[in-house]
Amino acid sequence: MLQVSYIRDNREQVLERLAVKNFKQPELVDEVIKLDDSRRQAQNRLDSVSAEANSAAKQIGELMRNGKKEEAEAMKAKTGAWKEEIKQLGEQLSQVEAELQQKIVLLPNLPHSSVPKGLTPEENEVVLENGQKPELPADALPHWELAAKYNLIDFELGVKITGAGFPVYKGKGAKLQRALISFFLDEAEKAGYDERALPLMVNEASGFGTGQLPDKEGQMYFVGQDNLYLIPTAEVPITNLYRDVILKADEIPVKNCGYTPCFRREAGSYGAHVRGLNRLHQFDKVELVQVVYPEKSYATLEEMSLHVQGLLQKLGLPYRVLRLCGGDMGFASALTYDMETWSAAQQRWLEVSSVTNFETFQSNRLKLRFRNAEGKTQLAHTLNGSALALPRIVATLLENNQTEKGIKIPEVLVPYTKFEWIH
């Protein structure tokens, strides 16, 4: 959530940056400023009347002690009117604050100055490309056919049990999943991340804290009877560990990781590009979250990007890094890098990770602060990154490593899978 004071002091810059994000309701900026004017006026009047009432109360006591009962009674009559005005002003202030909150939560985060303009994924900026795209024979199979051939994943059985987008992993397919999760968690631990095992459902306050609500409720699975949401990513419960927390100087940076299943409705997703593992409603992911000093957040973003790239390099997957354009960024993002791997059988890039700096957008919602060198509280910066999401990693591993002999397992995974080949 943006800070009202920043919006007031930087109106033109806010409008300029929102335009980069292709925000369709710029009039909200002036509505927020106008409501904040009303809030300030109501607060000032409330403070003034309260001060008068408090002063009068002291005078009444003094008059009574001095035997000036008539003057005291006259003063009491005035305080009745003040009390009524205080009540009305309090109600007015609460109403204005509620309206202000309703408006400001509709404003997305401002994109960083390096974010390119653009409306579609095709306008994202390619930062770098790494690795050689494998040359497969003409009869190479896409991962969904490889999964069936080697009895690794049963998509139809998942449809029977639940519905489309909920695959069943079998045999070496299940072991490959478990191996990747363990590998990603071990690599995160080596990089200094502290693991968390987390709830798979969160309350509304948690969804609001990280920016999923009210922006993405249509993409989340909702348990109505209990008013809970299935998590779309471990980012939500991990970051909310620090909601309403004031961190000490020696507690920053916070570096947490966690493995969870993730649940996304993916409403409106259809077509050949969502076939097989390309887009699921339930999938496994290891997530990284950091809480850092504001001046360190962009260096931390680069560090997290390099960590994800290191995983892809160790798995032997060709990849590229994209800086998302304004129109393709998330609601809460200030700057996002997407990592994509090359699917050799499908001949297309598949997104496998997003690494994002939210600056103070989440921490303002979460009331996540730290004490600075002067002892004053200040909003921290939050970041998160997928390291990694499994489905498309599995898809590209299967496709890119297929041979006449079978599918070769990357060397770094063999200690986890306990097998070198799928055949």
N, C-alpha and C positions, 0 to 999 in steps of 0.2 A: 504494500500500500504506500502510495506517495505521501509525503509529509505536506500538510497544508501550508506551513510556513515557506517551504521551498516553492510551492506553486505560486504563492502570493509574490514572492521576491523575484521569481524567474518566469513570469507568465509567457513571454514571447519564446523563450527557449523551450519551455514545456510544450507549447503548441507546435514548434518546429520539430521537436523529437517525436512527438506523437504522430505527426504527419509521415515521418520515416517509417513508423510502424503501421501505417495505413489505417489509423484509428478513425472510425466513422462518426464519432460524436464529440468533436472538439468543443462544442458549446458547453459541455460538462465542466470545462476548466473555469469558465466565468461563473457558472452556477455554483461551483464549489467556493469561489472567492466571495460571491454575494452572500451565500449562506454563512461563511465564516465572518463576514462583516456583521450580519445579524446576530451571530453567536457572541461576538465581542461586545456589541452594543447591549445585549441582554445581560451578559456577565458583568459589564461595567455598572449598569443600572442596579443590578442585584447587589453588587458589592457596596454601592453607594447607599442604597436604602438600608441594607443590613448594618452598615456602619452607623447610620442615623439612629436605627432602632436600638443598637447596642449602647450608643451614647445616651439615648433617652432612658434606657433601663437604669443606667448608673445614676442619672439625674433624679429619677423617681425615688430611688433608695435614699439619696442624699436629702431630698425634700422631705421625705417621711421622717428621717432622723432629726431634721430641724423643725419638725412640727408644722410644716407647710402642706397640710393635707389637701387643701383645695387645689393648689398648684400641681400637686402630685397626681390628683385625679384627672385634671385637665391634660396632663402629659400622658397619662394612661390611655385616654381617649384617642390621642394621636397615634399611640403605638398599635392600637387595633387596626387602624387603616394601613399602617406600615406592614403589619403581619400579613394582611390580606394581599398587599402588593407583592411582598416577598414570595408568598405562595404562588401567585399568578406568574411572577417572573421566573420562578423555579420551573413551573410547568412549561412556560414558553421556551426556556433554555433547553430543557430536556427534548422538546419537540424539534427545535432547530438542530441540536446535536445529532438526533436520530436521522433527520433529513440529510445532514451533511455526511454522515457515515454511509448512508445509502448511496449517495452520489459518488463519493470518493473511491469506494471499493469497485466502481465500474471503470475507473481509469487504470489502464495497464501500466506496467513499469516503463520507464523511459529507456530507449535503446542507447547503448554506448556510442560515442562519436565515431567509432570505427565501423559501426554496422552499416552495410551498404543499403541503398534504397532498392526496392523491388517488391513485387507482389507474390511471386510464385517460386517454388523450389528451383526452377530453372535459372533463377536470378541469384542464387546463392553463390558466394565467392569461393572458388577452389583455392585453398591455402597451400596445400602440398599433396603430392601423390607418391606412394612408396610401394616398392615391390613389383615383380613381374607378373603379369596376368598369364595364368597357365594356358597352354594350348591343348585342348582336349580333342580326341578323335571325333569324327562326324557322328558316330553313334553314341556319344556321351549322353548320360541320362540326367534329368533334373532331380533334385533331392527327393521329391515325393515318390518318384519311381524307384530310386535307390532304396528308400525306406521300405518300400514294399518288397523289393527284390531280396533284401537282406533281413527282412522281418524285424525292423528297428522301431517303426512307428506305425500305429494303426489309427488312421484318421476316421474311418467308418465306425470303429468301435467307440471312439469318443463321441461321435454323433449319436450313437445308440444310447450311451449312458447319460449324456448331457445335451449336446448339440454341436453344431459346427464351431470350430475354433477351440476345441478342448481335446487335443490329441492324447492318445495313450502310448507311452513309450515302453518298449519291450526289450528284454534281453540286453544285448550290447548297446542298444539305443538308450535304455535307461541308465546303464553304467556310464555311457559317454556323458549324459547329462550330469550325473553325480560327480564325474571326474572334472568336468569344466567348473562346476560350482566350487569344488575343493581347491582347484588350481587358482581360480580368481581370488578366493578368500585368502589363500596362503600368500599370493603376490601382494594383496592389500596389506596383510600383516607385516610383510617385509618392508613395505613403504611407510609403516608407522601408523596404520589405521587400527583402531580398537573395535573389535567385532561386537555387534549387538544382535540378539535374537528377539524378534519383534512381533507384536500383534498384527494380524492380517486384516483387522477391521479397525476403523478410527471413527471418532465422533465428529460432529459438525465443526466444532471449534478447531480441531486438528486440520480438517480439510480447508477451512478458511485461512488458517495460519500459514500454510505453504502456497496458497493461491489457487487451489483446485476449485474452491467454492468462493464466490458464486459463478465462476467462469466455466467450469467443466462438469457440472453435476450430470449433464446428459450423457457423459462418457463413463460415468462411474456406476458400479452396481450398488444398489441401495437396499438395505435391510429395513423395511419400513416399520415393522413392529417395534424394533429397538432403536430406530433412528441412527443407524450406523452405516458406514460405507466400506466396501471391500477396497483395499488399497490399490491404487494404480501403479505404485512404485514404493520401494522402501524409503525413499526420500521423505515421504509424509510422516511416518512414525518416528524416524530417526531425528529429523529436524525438530519435531514437536517435543522431543525429550527436553528441549531447552526453552520451551514456551514459558513466559513469565519468570525467566531466570536472569539474574545479574551475575555474570562471570567475573571471577577475579583475574588479575593480570596474568598470573601464572597458569591459568586454566585455558588460555588461548595460545596457539590454535587448538580447536577441537577437531579431531580426525576420527570419524566413525565409519564403519562399513557394516553391511548386513546383507544376508541372502534372504529373499522371500519369493514366493509366487506372487505374481502381479495380475490384476484383473482389470480389463478394459472392454467396454461394450463395443467400441469401434463402430458406432452407428454410421450407417451409410457406406461402409466399406464393401466393395464388390469388384468383380472382374478378375482377369487372369493374374494380375499383380499381387493378389492376396492368396494365391493358391499355396497349398502345403503349409510350410512354416513361415511364409512371408508375413502373415498377419494373423494373430491369434487373440482369443479372448482371455486365455490364461497362459502365462509363460513364466519362466524362472529368470531371475536377474540378481546380480550382485551390484549393490549401489554404494557409492562413496559420497560422504557428506563432510564438508568442512565449515567451521565457523571461525572467522579470522578478523584481524584488525583491518579497517577500511583501506589503509594504505598498502596492504599486502594482498588484496583480493585478486588483482589482475595477474600478479606474478604467480599466485596460487592457481589461477585458472590455467595458465600455461603449464604448470607443473602437473596438474591433473590430466591435461590433454596428453602430455608426454607419457604419463603412466598408462593410459588407455592404448596409446600407440605401441608402447612396449609390449603389451599383451598380444596385440595383433601381430607384431613382429615375431614373438616367440612361437605363435601358432602357425607362422609361415603364410599368413594371409595378406594378399595385396590390398591396400586400402588407400583412401584419400580422406583429407580433412576439409570440411567446408565451414566457412563463416556464414551463418544464416543471415539472409537479408531481412529487412524490417517486416515485410509482409508474411514471412514464414516462421517468425519467432513465436515463442510461447508468451502467454499473457504476462507472466511474472519475470520474464528474462530481461536482463540488461545486455548480455552478450552470450551467444551459444555457438559452440563448435559441434558439428555433427561428424561422426566417423562412419564411413561406409566401406564395406568390403565388396570385392568384385566376385559376382556369382558367374563362374565360367560356363556353366551349362545354360543358365538363363540369359547370359550376356547382358547383365545389368548390375548396377550398383545397388547394394542393400544397406540401409542404415542399421548400425549395430550399437551405436552409443551417441548420447548427447551429453556434453559437459557445459555447465551453465553457471554464470555469475549472476546472482540476483541483487547484488549490492545490499541496500537496506530495505528492499521491497518486502521480503518475508519477515525480516526481524522487526519491522515496524508493526506488522500484524501480530507477530508472536510476542511482542514486548521483550525481545531478546537483546540484552544489553551487556556492557562490560564497564568496569571502572577504569578510566584513563589515568594518565600519570598525575593529573591534578585531583584525582579522587572523584571526579564527576562521572555520571553515567552517560553512556553514548551507545547508539545503535551499532551492532556488529554487522559484518557482511557475511552472507551465507552462499555456499556453492554446493553443487552436487554433480555427479557424473555416473553414467552406467559403465560398470567395469566387470563384467559386460552383461548385456542381454543375450540369452542363450539361443533363441530359435533361429535367427538368421546366421549366427556363428555356426551352429550345427549344419544349417543348409549349405553354407559355403565350404565348410570342412568336408562334407560328404561329396559335394560336386567337384571341388577343385582337386581332391586327393583320390579320385576314382581311377583305377587301373584295370588291366585285364585280370590281374591276380585278385583284386578286391579293393577295398578302401584303406589307404595307409593312414595310420593314426600319427599325429605330430609327436615328435620325440618327447616334448615336455609333458605330454599327457600320459605317456605309457606307464610311469610309476603310479598313476592314479587309476587308469583303466585296467592295468595288469594284462593287456593284450596290445599287440602292434598292428594287427590287421582285423578288418571286418570282411569276412568272406564266407 
